[in-house]
Amino acid sequence: MDYLSFQAGISGQPGDNRGIWGRPNKPRSSVPRACDSLTSVERHQPSHTFMISIRPLPRRVLTAALTSTLFVGALGQSYVSPFQISVSSEVSSAPDLATRVTALTTYSSSPAFADWYSPAFRHDSWGPVIPQLFAVANPAHTLPNGGTVFNAGDIAPAPAGMDELTYQQQRLLAVASQFIGVPYQHHHHPVWNPYANGFVSAPTTAPNYWKWSVVSQEAELNTTTGQGKIANPYQQSAGLGTEGIDCSNFAALVYNVALGLQLPTGIGTQGEEDVPASDGGWGISRWGTMIEGQYFNGPNASTGAINAPGSLDSLFAQLQPGDLLYINAEPNRGPNISHVVIWLGQYGTQTNGAAAPFPLILSSHDNTPAVFDLGNGIGTGANIPPPGVRILPITSDNWFYQNLHHATRYLFPTPTAPVLNASVQGGSLNLSWAGGTPPFAVQITTNLLVGEWSTVDVVTNASTTLPLNGTTSHFRILDAAN
């Protein structure tokens, strides 16, 4: 049976005004999974589960607009990109973005902002951990998985006339574009920089040395197959400690600021597919629920062999702006994810606004191996951008294309109509739904991360009424197909 599944929630406590929010429920089959889109659905074969959650109503934070540029590259290079990200000005100037970026610093932890450059932390080269920007209050400022959160309020609404999927895609890329030019470093936080605050990255024997994960010091850079090596133009300028961020921390940062979605920051965990929540492989939505993405494997995902020209055409046709593309470290070694980039789709253009002659991605890359900004740059006048967050092509002659393993999606279209209805009357929760095969089991849990569900009712009709107990609870409905 093919039908729409929908997850809805009731906000507030008994007796309060309430609002309905929704997001798709994770199916139990191997079909694509929908994730953190508060008004989205997925269409799949019979994994007939519906789910609702009761939680407090979120607050909105509306503040001054984000400035056009948050960072200026610390390397002082004169590189000018031939590409840009083009989104609606209404989205890029959303009034909550500046506050959300500020919250990353103000509410950072391990160490706290006041201790960022305390000598006690000189053994840590990764710097402060970025908090998840929660959409609801969490007085403890912690998640069950040990992460730190800050109640930044829900994200600003979409501009009038813009559908939710387009808004989420543009909002994600609007945030990402603000970090173009940030150098490449193995850091969690893009502005953390002990090397501009009284410490040095070399020599290691200096009394004010701060531990540094070495990047970009190679004298020569590998290029794609058959091109050999070229001199590293940034060996001296980039081979030192600065502010910066690496690929998987950048992807996690962008999703967090734009949508409140927290992803694992380690590339190995973030890039895995079908990893159980208990192993830390899922993301966490801005409501605190565990989520999983929809996966699109490349033709050589099982072997790690190089992708031949044209072999990714069908995959590229399925991609949408904001999808994450995971790259193998080396060919012919099986899955060995070492890099992630963000697919720009139609929002990646030339600086004159014209469409680019090839697909574009956004990447925080250290130039190992080198990727030219106009495809195969040898003899074409193309450039190798400085290491860091840059717009780059994904063409059949470069590493991104040849070693692409799979893509993951977290953004999904808005439903035309929900099939799960929830309402509160007095001290009771009324549920009704469509689709599935009876009997239906109604289950409850108080912790989605643990995933321990108890059956509270079994019905043959597609509706039930349950008492509210005044605590945060999550409900799901399973049918006979489960």
C-alpha positions in Angstrom: 0.0 0.0 0.0 1.5 3.3 -1.0 0.5 6.3 1.1 1.7 9.4 2.9 3.0 9.2 6.5 3.1 12.2 8.7 4.3 13.0 12.2 2.6 15.7 14.2 3.0 17.2 17.7 0.9 19.1 20.2 2.7 22.0 21.8 2.2 23.2 25.3 0.6 21.9 28.5 -3.0 21.0 29.2 -5.1 24.1 29.2 -2.7 26.2 27.2 -3.1 27.4 23.7 -1.6 24.8 21.4 0.0 24.6 18.0 0.5 21.7 15.7 3.9 21.0 14.1 4.8 18.0 11.9 7.7 16.1 10.6 8.0 12.7 8.8 8.3 9.6 10.8 11.3 7.3 10.1 10.2 4.1 8.3 11.5 0.7 9.2 12.4 -0.3 5.6 15.3 0.4 3.4 13.5 3.0 1.4 14.5 6.7 1.5 14.1 8.4 4.9 12.7 11.9 5.4 14.2 14.0 8.2 14.1 17.4 9.8 11.5 19.3 7.9 8.8 20.4 10.3 6.1 20.4 7.6 7.3 17.5 5.4 6.2 14.0 4.4 7.6 11.1 2.6 5.9 8.5 0.3 7.0 5.0 0.9 5.9 1.3 0.9 4.2 -0.3 3.9 6.1 0.7 6.9 3.0 2.0 8.5 4.0 4.1 11.4 2.6 7.5 12.5 3.9 9.5 15.4 3.1 12.5 17.5 5.0 14.3 20.3 3.8 16.6 23.1 6.2 19.5 23.8 6.3 23.2 24.8 5.4 25.8 22.1 8.7 27.4 20.7 9.4 31.1 20.9 10.7 33.1 17.9 13.8 35.3 18.1 13.7 38.2 15.7 16.7 40.5 15.6 18.9 42.6 13.3 19.7 41.2 9.9 22.9 39.3 9.2 25.7 41.4 7.6 26.7 40.5 4.1 30.1 39.1 5.1 30.9 37.4 8.4 34.5 36.4 7.7 37.4 37.7 5.6 39.9 35.0 4.7 42.9 35.2 7.1 45.4 34.1 4.5 45.5 37.5 2.8 45.3 36.0 -0.7 44.1 37.9 -3.7 42.0 35.0 -5.1 38.7 36.0 -6.7 36.2 33.2 -7.3 34.4 33.0 -10.6 31.3 31.7 -8.8 28.7 32.9 -6.3 25.6 31.6 -4.4 22.5 33.4 -5.6 19.4 33.2 -3.2 16.5 35.5 -2.4 17.5 38.6 -0.5 14.5 38.0 1.7 16.1 34.7 2.8 19.7 35.9 3.1 18.5 38.9 5.3 16.3 36.7 7.6 16.2 38.6 10.9 17.2 35.6 13.1 20.4 34.6 11.4 22.7 37.1 13.2 21.5 36.0 16.6 21.9 32.4 15.7 25.5 32.9 14.6 26.3 34.9 17.8 24.8 32.1 19.9 27.5 29.7 18.5 30.1 31.7 20.4 28.2 33.0 23.4 27.0 29.6 24.4 29.9 27.4 23.3 31.1 24.8 25.7 34.2 22.6 26.4 35.6 25.2 27.0 33.1 28.0 27.7 33.6 31.3 25.8 35.4 32.9 28.8 38.0 30.1 28.8 38.6 29.8 25.0 42.3 30.7 25.4 42.9 29.5 28.9 46.4 27.8 29.0 44.6 24.8 30.7 43.2 23.9 27.2 46.4 24.1 25.2 46.3 20.4 24.7 43.2 20.7 22.6 43.7 21.6 18.9 40.0 21.4 18.0 38.7 24.2 20.2 35.3 24.9 21.6 32.3 22.7 20.7 29.4 24.4 19.0 26.0 24.1 20.8 22.9 22.9 19.0 20.4 25.7 18.4 17.3 24.2 19.9 13.8 25.5 19.0 12.4 24.7 22.5 13.5 25.4 26.1 16.0 23.0 27.6 17.0 24.3 31.1 19.8 21.8 31.5 21.3 22.9 28.1 22.2 19.3 27.4 21.1 16.5 25.2 20.8 12.8 26.2 23.8 12.1 23.9 25.9 14.5 26.0 25.7 17.4 23.5 25.1 21.0 24.5 22.1 23.0 23.4 20.9 26.6 23.5 17.3 27.7 23.1 17.6 30.0 20.1 13.9 29.9 19.3 12.4 28.5 16.2 13.7 29.6 12.8 12.2 32.6 11.1 9.2 31.8 8.8 9.5 31.5 5.0 8.8 34.7 3.0 5.3 35.1 1.7 4.7 32.9 -1.4 7.8 30.7 -0.9 7.3 27.0 -0.3 8.9 25.4 2.7 11.4 23.2 0.7 12.7 26.2 -1.3 13.0 28.2 1.9 15.0 25.6 3.7 17.3 25.1 0.7 17.9 28.8 0.2 18.3 29.4 4.0 20.9 26.7 4.2 22.9 28.1 1.3 22.5 31.7 2.5 24.1 30.7 5.8 26.8 28.7 4.0 27.7 31.6 1.8 28.5 33.8 4.8 31.5 31.5 5.6 33.1 31.6 2.1 36.8 32.5 2.6 37.2 31.0 6.1 40.5 29.1 6.1 40.8 25.3 6.4 41.7 24.1 9.9 40.8 21.1 12.1 38.5 23.2 14.3 34.9 22.9 15.5 34.3 26.7 15.6 35.3 28.9 12.6 36.4 31.9 14.6 38.3 30.2 17.4 41.9 31.2 16.9 44.5 30.9 19.8 47.2 31.8 17.3 45.9 35.4 17.2 45.5 35.5 20.9 49.0 35.1 22.3 49.9 31.6 21.2 51.8 30.1 18.2 51.4 27.0 16.1 55.2 26.6 15.7 57.7 25.8 16.9 56.3 23.1 19.2 59.0 24.0 21.7 57.9 27.6 22.1 56.7 28.4 25.6 53.4 29.8 24.1 52.8 26.9 21.7 49.2 25.8 21.4 48.6 22.3 20.0 47.9 22.5 16.3 46.7 19.8 13.8 48.9 20.4 10.8 47.3 21.3 7.5 48.4 22.5 4.1 52.1 22.2 4.5 52.9 19.9 1.6 55.4 21.3 -0.9 53.6 19.6 -3.7 49.9 18.8 -4.2 48.4 15.7 -5.8 46.1 16.3 -8.7 43.7 13.9 -10.4 44.6 10.7 -12.1 47.4 11.1 -14.7 48.2 14.7 -13.9 50.9 14.2 -11.4 51.9 16.8 -8.8 52.1 20.6 -8.8 53.8 23.1 -6.5 51.7 24.2 -3.6 51.2 27.9 -3.9 49.9 28.2 -0.3 52.6 26.2 1.5 53.9 29.2 3.4 50.8 31.2 3.9 48.4 28.4 4.7 50.7 26.0 6.6 50.2 27.6 10.0 47.6 28.0 12.7 44.7 30.5 12.0 41.0 30.5 12.6 39.2 28.0 10.4 37.0 24.9 10.0 37.2 21.6 8.3 34.7 19.9 6.0 32.5 17.9 8.3 32.4 20.6 11.0 31.4 23.1 8.3 28.5 20.9 7.1 27.3 20.5 10.7 27.7 24.2 11.4 25.6 25.3 8.3 22.8 22.9 9.1 22.8 23.9 12.8 22.7 27.7 12.1 20.2 27.4 9.2 17.8 24.8 10.6 18.8 23.8 14.1 19.8 20.3 12.8 22.8 18.8 14.6 24.9 16.4 12.7 27.9 14.4 13.9 31.0 16.5 13.3 33.4 13.6 12.7 33.6 12.8 9.0 33.6 9.0 9.6 30.4 9.0 11.6 28.7 11.8 9.7 29.3 10.0 6.4 28.1 6.6 7.4 24.8 5.2 6.2 22.2 3.4 8.2 24.1 3.8 11.5 21.9 3.1 14.6 21.1 6.1 16.8 22.9 4.4 19.7 26.1 4.6 17.7 25.8 8.4 17.2 25.2 8.2 13.5 21.9 10.1 13.4 21.3 13.8 13.5 19.2 15.6 16.1 16.4 17.9 15.0 15.9 21.3 16.6 13.1 19.6 18.6 15.4 17.1 20.2 14.3 14.0 18.1 16.7 11.6 16.5 16.5 11.7 12.7 18.1 10.0 9.7 18.7 11.1 6.1 17.8 9.8 2.7 20.7 8.2 0.9 21.8 8.1 -2.8 24.7 5.8 -3.5 27.1 6.4 -6.3 27.7 3.6 -8.9 30.9 2.5 -7.1 29.9 2.9 -3.5 30.4 -0.7 -2.7 33.9 -0.9 -4.2 35.4 2.6 -3.9 36.6 2.4 -7.6 36.9 5.7 -9.5 33.7 7.0 -11.1 34.1 7.1 -14.9 33.0 10.2 -16.9 29.2 10.2 -17.2 28.7 7.5 -14.6 27.2 10.1 -12.1 24.7 11.6 -14.5 21.7 9.7 -13.0 22.8 10.5 -9.5 23.3 14.2 -10.2 19.8 14.3 -11.8 18.3 13.3 -8.4 20.3 15.8 -6.2 18.7 18.9 -4.7 20.4 22.0 -3.3 21.7 21.4 0.2 22.3 17.7 -0.2 25.6 16.5 1.3 28.0 14.6 -0.9 30.6 12.3 0.7 33.9 11.6 -0.9 36.2 8.6 -0.5 39.8 9.3 0.4 41.3 7.0 -2.2 40.0 4.9 -5.0 39.8 1.1 -5.1 39.8 0.8 -1.3 36.1 0.4 -0.6 34.2 2.9 1.5 36.7 5.2 3.2 34.9 8.5 3.6 37.2 11.5 4.1 35.4 14.6 2.8 32.0 16.1 2.5 30.7 18.9 0.2 27.4 20.7 -0.2 25.5 20.5 -3.5 24.5 24.0 -4.7 22.2 23.1 -7.6 20.7 26.0 -9.4 21.8 28.4 -6.6 25.4 28.1 -7.6 26.1 30.4 -10.5 28.9 32.4 -12.2 29.4 35.9 -10.7 27.5 37.4 -13.6 24.4 35.4 -12.6 24.7 33.0 -15.5 24.5 29.3 -15.0 27.8 27.5 -14.6 28.9 25.1 -17.3 29.2 22.3 -14.7 27.7 21.5 -11.3 29.0 23.5 -8.3 29.5 22.5 -4.7 30.7 24.3 -1.5 33.6 22.7 0.3 36.0 23.4 3.1 39.0 21.8 1.5 42.8 21.8 2.2 43.8 21.2 -1.4 44.9 17.7 -0.8 44.3 16.8 -3.6 44.1 20.0 -5.5 40.8 21.0 -7.2 40.8 23.7 -9.8 38.1 26.3 -9.9 37.4 25.7 -13.6 37.7 21.9 -13.7 41.0 20.6 -15.1 43.0 23.8 -14.7 46.3 22.7 -16.2 46.8 24.9 -19.2 43.4 26.6 -19.0 44.1 29.6 -16.8 42.1 28.2 -13.9 43.2 28.6 -10.3 43.6 26.6 -7.1 41.8 28.6 -4.5 43.4 29.0 -1.0 42.6 26.3 1.4 39.2 26.9 3.1 35.5 27.3 2.3 35.2 27.8 -1.5 32.8 27.2 -4.3 34.3 24.6 -6.6 33.2 22.5 -9.6 32.5 18.8 -9.5 33.6 17.6 -12.9 34.7 14.2 -14.2 38.4 15.1 -14.0 38.5 16.0 -10.3 38.6 14.2 -7.0 35.1 15.1 -5.9 33.6 13.4 -8.9 36.0 10.5 -9.2 35.8 9.5 -5.6 32.1 10.4 -4.8 30.7 7.6 -2.6 27.1 8.8 -1.8 24.8 11.7 -1.1 22.6 12.3 2.0 19.5 14.5 2.1 17.9 16.2 5.0 15.5 18.6 3.3 12.1 17.4 2.0 8.9 18.9 0.4 6.0 20.2 2.3 2.9 17.9 2.5 -0.2 18.9 0.7 -2.3 17.5 3.6 -1.4 15.6 6.8 -2.9 12.1 7.3 -2.5 12.2 11.1 -4.7 14.5 13.0 -4.2 15.4 16.7 -6.2 17.6 19.0 -6.6 18.3 22.7 -9.9 18.4 24.5 -9.8 19.0 28.2 -7.3 16.5 29.6 -7.5 14.1 26.6 -5.5 13.8 23.4 -7.5 12.8 20.4 -5.7 11.0 17.5 -7.0 10.0 14.1 -5.1 8.9 11.0 -5.5 7.5 7.5 -3.8 4.6 5.7 -2.4 1.3 7.0 -4.1 -2.0 7.9 -5.7 -2.6 11.2 -5.3 -3.5 14.0 -3.3 -0.4 15.1 -1.1 -0.3 18.1 -0.7 3.0 19.8 2.6 3.3 21.6 4.2 5.9 24.0 7.8 6.8 25.0 9.2 9.7 27.1 12.6 9.6 25.4 13.1 9.3 21.6 16.8 8.8 22.0 16.4 5.6 24.0 13.6 4.3 21.8 11.8 2.2 24.4 8.1 2.1 23.4 5.1 0.8 25.4 1.8 -0.1 23.9 -1.1 1.9 25.5 -3.9 1.0 23.2 -4.8 -1.4 20.3 -7.7 -0.4 18.1 -9.3 -1.5 14.8 -10.6 2.0 13.9 -8.2 4.7 12.8 -8.7 6.8 15.9 -8.2 6.8 19.7 -8.4 9.1 22.7 -5.7 9.1 25.4 -5.3 10.9 28.7 -2.7 13.7 29.0 -0.4 13.2 32.0 1.3 16.6 32.0 4.7 15.3 31.0 6.6 15.4 27.7 5.6 12.2 25.8 5.9 10.9 22.3 3.3 8.6 20.6 3.4 6.5 17.5 0.8 4.3 15.7 1.9 1.0 14.2 -0.3 -1.1 11.9 -0.4 -4.8 11.1 2.4 -4.4 8.5 5.0 -3.8 11.3 
